Amino acid sequence: MRRLWWITLVFILSVIAVLILYPTEEGRIRKVINRAEKAIVEEDIDALMENVSYNYADDYGNNYLLLRRRMEAVFRRLDDIEVEKVFRDISINDTEAEVMLRASVLATMGEERGYIYGGAGGHDSVRVYLEKTAHRWRIRRVELEGGFMEIQGFEGGY
């Protein structure tokens, strides 16, 4: 009888551990967004592009290779990038997902510092569309409220 009690206890604890530790699809998607943010802050183009789908295409004419080139140029031009984001909603549909964020990005160009997205008064909306590949989620498209990032407060613009 005592052995049956231990087996039952171990089974229940195992089920609880699996439910707590096993990552959900939403958790995996959050990790992709967080890894992309970290790569931007660290200005690590390879780490950033690991989170981007080869099928990337957005309304601004970017594809995977063009996005890589543009982000390399951004990293050469900007320093001390800081990203603030708040997850608003995550919608998952089999192999596709949509993430709604509010975000702002602060960076330094030369001697000047300013917001390149969002602002001191608040964050702007960002929609991130992801696709599920064989083993992981990847960013397929990004939509920024108001279009491309602009450096606010920097003379000469971006």
C-alpha positions in Angstrom: 0.0 0.0 0.0 2.8 2.4 0.9 4.5 1.7 -2.5 1.3 2.6 -4.4 1.2 5.9 -2.5 4.8 6.7 -3.5 4.1 5.8 -7.1 1.0 8.0 -7.2 2.9 10.9 -5.6 5.8 10.6 -8.1 3.3 10.5 -11.0 1.4 13.6 -9.7 4.7 15.5 -9.2 5.9 14.4 -12.7 2.7 15.7 -14.3 3.0 19.0 -12.4 6.6 19.4 -13.4 5.9 18.8 -17.0 3.0 21.3 -17.0 5.2 23.9 -15.4 8.4 23.3 -17.2 7.2 22.4 -20.7 7.2 25.6 -22.8 3.9 26.7 -24.4 3.8 28.1 -27.9 3.1 31.5 -26.4 6.3 31.1 -24.3 8.3 30.1 -27.3 7.0 33.1 -29.3 7.9 35.5 -26.4 11.4 34.0 -26.4 11.8 34.7 -30.1 10.8 38.4 -29.6 13.1 38.7 -26.5 16.0 37.1 -28.4 15.5 39.6 -31.3 15.4 42.5 -28.8 18.6 41.3 -27.1 20.3 41.0 -30.5 19.3 44.6 -31.4 20.5 45.9 -28.1 23.8 44.1 -28.5 24.0 45.0 -32.2 24.5 41.4 -33.1 23.3 41.0 -36.6 23.8 37.2 -36.7 21.8 36.6 -33.5 19.1 38.9 -34.9 18.8 37.2 -38.2 18.5 33.7 -36.5 15.1 34.8 -35.4 14.0 36.0 -38.8 12.4 33.8 -41.4 14.0 33.4 -44.8 10.5 34.1 -46.1 10.5 37.6 -44.5 8.7 40.2 -46.5 7.1 43.4 -45.3 5.2 46.4 -46.7 8.3 48.5 -46.9 9.9 46.3 -49.5 12.3 44.4 -47.2 13.1 40.7 -47.6 15.5 38.7 -45.5 18.7 39.9 -47.3 17.6 43.5 -47.6 16.6 43.6 -43.9 20.0 42.2 -43.0 21.8 44.9 -45.0 19.6 47.6 -43.5 20.1 46.4 -40.0 23.9 46.3 -40.5 23.7 49.9 -41.6 21.6 50.8 -38.6 24.1 49.1 -36.2 27.0 50.9 -37.9 25.3 54.3 -37.4 23.7 53.9 -34.0 25.1 53.1 -30.6 23.7 52.4 -27.1 20.4 51.1 -28.4 17.7 50.6 -25.7 14.4 48.9 -26.4 11.4 49.0 -24.1 8.5 46.8 -25.0 5.2 45.6 -23.6 3.4 42.5 -24.9 -0.2 43.3 -25.6 -1.6 40.3 -27.3 -0.4 37.0 -28.8 -2.7 35.2 -31.3 -1.6 31.7 -32.4 -3.2 29.8 -35.3 -1.4 26.5 -36.0 1.8 27.6 -37.9 1.2 31.3 -37.8 1.1 33.9 -35.0 0.6 37.6 -34.5 2.1 39.5 -31.6 0.9 43.0 -30.7 3.5 45.1 -28.9 3.9 48.6 -27.6 7.5 49.6 -28.0 10.0 52.5 -28.0 13.6 52.5 -29.1 16.2 55.0 -27.8 19.7 55.3 -29.4 22.7 57.4 -29.8 24.0 58.8 -33.1 27.3 60.6 -32.8 26.9 62.9 -29.8 23.2 63.0 -29.8 20.6 60.7 -28.2 17.0 60.4 -29.2 14.1 58.1 -29.9 14.2 56.3 -33.2 10.8 54.7 -32.5 8.1 55.7 -30.0 9.0 58.5 -27.7 9.3 59.7 -24.2 5.6 60.2 -24.0 4.8 56.6 -24.7 5.3 53.6 -26.9 4.0 53.1 -30.4 2.3 50.0 -31.7 4.2 47.1 -33.4 2.7 44.0 -35.0 5.0 41.1 -35.4 3.9 38.1 -37.6 5.6 34.8 -37.1 5.7 31.5 -38.8 6.4 28.1 -37.4 9.2 26.3 -39.2 10.0 22.6 -38.5 11.6 23.3 -35.2 10.9 26.9 -34.1 9.1 30.1 -34.6 10.6 32.9 -36.8 9.6 36.4 -37.5 8.0 36.7 -41.0 6.9 40.3 -41.0 6.9 43.4 -38.8 4.5 46.4 -39.1 5.4 49.6 -37.4 2.8 52.2 -36.6 3.8 55.2 -38.6 6.1 53.3 -40.9 9.9 53.3 -40.8 11.8 54.4 -37.7 12.8 58.0 -37.7 15.3 59.6 -35.4 13.4 62.2 -33.5 15.6 65.1 -32.3 18.6 64.2 -34.4 19.6 66.8 -36.9 19.8 65.6 -40.4 17.4 62.7 -39.8 18.0 59.1 -40.6 
